[in-house]
Amino acid sequence: MRYVRLRAFHNVAICGGFSRAAEALHLTQPAISDQVRKLEEEYDV
């Protein structure tokens, strides 16, 4: 697992959504979605 993916997931949960997490991390919403998707694939969720 990569730290970046876990951080993205954590921020989505804390911030209450992908857009807010992206804003907090200074990333785009698609970048956050991609990281969460990859994390889900890694754990077969």
N, C-alpha and C positions, 0 to 999 in steps of 0.2 A: 504494500500500500504506500502510496506517495503522500507526503505531508500536505501538499497542495490540494489534493482531492479531499482529504479529511477536513482541512481548514474551510474549503468551500462548503461542504456539507454542514459543518458546525455553524457557519455564518448564516446559511439559509434557515436553519432551525432557530437560531438566536434572533435574527432580524425579522423572521416571519414571512420570508418570501425571497424569490430569486433576484428580483430587481433591487430590493433593499440590500441584500447581501453583496450584489455586484457593486453597488454604490459604496458600501462600507470598505470593500476590498480594492476599490479603484480599478475594477475590471468591467467588462461588458456582461450583460445578462447571458448571451449565448456562451461565453467562456465559462461562466459558473455552471450553466446547464450541462455543458460538455464534461466538466470535471465530475459532477454528481453522476452523470450517466456512466462514466468510466468506473467510478467507484462501485456503482450498482452491478456493472458487468463483472468486476473483479470478485464480488461476493455472491454472484448469481441471485441477485434480488430482483 
